[in-house]
Amino acid sequence: MKTRANRPAGRLLREILAGGMVTLAACATSSARPERAGAAAAEGGRSAACTPSPDEKRRIVLDLYRLALTERDPRAAFERYAAPGFVEHKADVPEGTREATAAYLEHLIAEFPQPEWTVVRSIAEGDLVFLHVRFTPAPDAAPYAIGDIFRVRNCRIVEHWDVVAPPQDRQVNPNSRF
């Protein structure tokens, strides 16, 4: 296995992008706020049929994560847990839709057939679920630190954002990122 320093730039970029897709999900909440303008479309105009607790929202996100990434079946995961109008904010996902996100993850899993995602911690507050994740793209590869944010409405994931921190060549801080 090559070290990060001698990996081709394209491969390193693909690894960084793969790490950012750790967990994904769907749309917005209310068109009353600009950052949530996609919510009404994402929910398809349905009335609230399900009002899960924060812990239930966390379980929905973790179940999507498990099926999409651990069991490597993103299409089934997004069909089951993401709203039809799912909004993806990752710039590398064309169109930012549920279908495009599932296809993107399928491609990454095919390219990196032995990735490992480990949820280090999770926080649920209101309609948001936050995950701190260790992503290792291949056996013996250095891990990425990932922050994923999901919005859950009506028992479906409606929106996703992420922050990706690549492996460090040298860590001067004695405290782990995980």
C-alpha positions as CSV (number, residue, x, y, z in Angstrom):
1,M,0.0,0.0,0.0
2,K,1.4,3.4,-0.9
3,T,1.6,6.1,1.7
4,R,-0.4,9.3,1.4
5,A,2.7,11.1,0.3
6,N,3.4,9.0,-2.8
7,R,-0.2,8.4,-3.9
8,P,-1.2,9.9,-7.2
9,A,-3.2,13.1,-6.7
10,G,-6.3,11.7,-8.5
11,R,-6.4,8.7,-6.2
12,L,-6.0,10.9,-3.1
13,L,-8.9,13.1,-4.3
14,R,-11.1,10.1,-4.8
15,E,-10.3,8.8,-1.3
16,I,-11.2,12.2,0.1
17,L,-14.4,12.3,-1.8
18,A,-15.2,8.7,-0.7
19,G,-14.7,9.7,2.9
20,G,-17.2,12.6,2.6
21,M,-19.9,10.3,1.5
22,V,-19.8,8.4,4.7
23,T,-23.4,9.1,5.4
24,L,-25.9,10.7,3.3
25,A,-29.4,11.8,3.2
26,A,-32.0,14.1,2.2
27,C,-34.0,17.4,2.0
28,A,-34.9,20.6,3.8
29,T,-37.5,21.7,6.2
30,S,-39.4,25.0,5.7
31,S,-39.3,27.4,2.8
32,A,-39.6,30.2,5.4
33,R,-35.8,30.2,5.8
34,P,-33.6,30.5,2.7
35,E,-31.3,27.6,3.8
36,R,-34.3,25.4,4.0
37,A,-35.9,26.3,0.7
38,G,-35.8,22.8,-0.6
39,A,-37.7,21.2,2.2
40,A,-41.2,21.5,0.9
41,A,-40.2,20.0,-2.4
42,A,-38.3,17.2,-0.6
43,E,-41.2,16.3,1.6
44,G,-43.5,16.2,-1.4
45,G,-46.0,18.5,0.4
46,R,-47.1,15.7,2.7
47,S,-48.4,16.4,6.2
48,A,-46.4,15.1,9.1
49,A,-47.4,11.5,9.5
50,C,-44.6,10.6,11.8
51,T,-42.9,12.6,14.5
52,P,-39.9,10.6,15.8
53,S,-38.0,11.5,19.0
54,P,-34.3,12.6,18.6
55,D,-33.3,9.1,19.5
56,E,-35.5,7.6,16.8
57,K,-34.1,10.1,14.3
58,R,-30.6,9.0,15.3
59,R,-31.7,5.3,14.7
60,I,-33.0,6.2,11.2
61,V,-29.7,7.8,10.3
62,L,-27.6,5.0,11.7
63,D,-29.8,2.4,9.9
64,L,-29.3,4.3,6.6
65,Y,-25.6,4.4,7.3
66,R,-25.4,0.7,8.1
67,L,-27.3,-0.4,5.0
68,A,-25.7,2.0,2.6
69,L,-22.1,1.8,3.7
70,T,-21.5,-1.1,6.0
71,E,-23.7,-3.5,4.0
72,R,-22.8,-1.7,0.8
73,D,-26.3,-1.3,-0.5
74,P,-26.8,2.5,-1.0
75,R,-29.7,2.2,-3.4
76,A,-31.8,0.1,-1.0
77,A,-30.8,2.4,1.9
78,F,-31.8,5.6,0.1
79,E,-35.1,4.1,-1.1
80,R,-35.9,2.9,2.5
81,Y,-34.7,5.9,4.6
82,A,-34.4,9.0,2.4
83,A,-37.4,11.1,1.3
84,P,-38.1,11.2,-2.4
85,G,-37.1,14.9,-2.5
86,F,-33.8,14.3,-0.7
87,V,-31.4,17.2,-1.0
88,E,-27.6,16.4,-1.0
89,H,-25.3,19.4,-0.4
90,K,-22.0,17.6,-1.4
91,A,-20.7,19.5,-4.4
92,D,-19.4,16.2,-6.0
93,V,-22.9,14.7,-6.3
94,P,-24.5,15.6,-9.6
95,E,-28.0,17.1,-9.2
96,G,-27.9,16.6,-5.4
97,T,-30.8,14.1,-5.5
98,R,-31.5,10.8,-3.7
99,E,-30.9,8.9,-7.0
100,A,-27.7,10.7,-7.7
101,T,-26.4,10.2,-4.2
102,A,-27.1,6.4,-4.3
103,A,-25.4,6.2,-7.7
104,Y,-22.4,8.1,-6.4
105,L,-22.0,5.8,-3.4
106,E,-22.3,2.7,-5.6
107,H,-19.5,4.0,-7.7
108,L,-17.3,4.7,-4.7
109,I,-17.9,1.3,-3.2
110,A,-17.0,-0.3,-6.6
111,E,-13.8,1.7,-6.7
112,F,-12.9,1.0,-3.1
113,P,-14.2,-2.5,-2.5
114,Q,-12.8,-2.7,1.1
115,P,-13.7,0.6,2.8
116,E,-14.6,0.8,6.4
117,W,-16.8,3.4,8.1
118,T,-17.0,3.5,11.9
119,V,-19.3,5.8,13.7
120,V,-17.3,7.2,16.6
121,R,-20.1,9.3,18.1
122,S,-23.6,10.6,17.2
123,I,-25.7,13.5,18.5
124,A,-29.4,14.1,17.8
125,E,-31.0,17.5,18.5
126,G,-34.3,18.7,17.1
127,D,-34.5,17.5,13.5
128,L,-30.7,17.1,13.0
129,V,-28.5,14.1,13.6
130,F,-24.7,14.6,13.6
131,L,-22.2,11.8,13.1
132,H,-18.4,11.8,13.7
133,V,-17.0,9.0,11.6
134,R,-13.7,7.3,11.0
135,F,-13.4,6.4,7.3
136,T,-10.6,4.0,6.1
137,P,-10.7,3.7,2.3
138,A,-8.7,0.4,2.2
139,P,-7.0,-2.0,4.6
140,D,-3.9,-0.3,6.2
141,A,-4.8,3.1,4.8
142,A,-4.8,6.1,7.0
143,P,-8.2,7.2,8.2
144,Y,-10.2,10.3,7.3
145,A,-12.2,12.1,9.9
146,I,-15.8,12.9,8.7
147,G,-18.5,15.0,10.1
148,D,-22.0,14.3,8.7
149,I,-25.1,16.3,9.3
150,F,-28.6,14.9,8.5
151,R,-32.0,16.5,8.7
152,V,-34.9,14.1,9.5
153,R,-38.5,14.9,8.8
154,N,-41.6,12.6,8.9
155,C,-39.3,9.6,9.7
156,R,-37.3,10.1,6.5
157,I,-33.9,11.7,5.9
158,V,-34.5,14.8,3.9
159,E,-31.1,16.6,3.8
160,H,-27.3,15.9,4.2
161,W,-24.1,18.0,4.6
162,D,-20.6,16.7,5.3
163,V,-17.1,17.9,6.3
164,V,-14.1,15.8,5.4
165,A,-10.6,16.0,7.0
166,P,-8.0,13.9,5.2
167,P,-5.3,11.8,6.9
168,Q,-2.5,13.8,8.5
169,D,1.1,13.3,7.4
170,R,2.1,14.3,10.9
171,Q,0.0,14.9,14.0
172,V,1.6,17.3,16.5
173,N,-1.4,17.3,18.8
174,P,-1.2,14.2,21.1
175,N,-5.0,14.0,21.2
176,S,-6.6,11.7,18.6
177,R,-9.1,13.1,16.1
178,F,-11.4,10.2,17.1
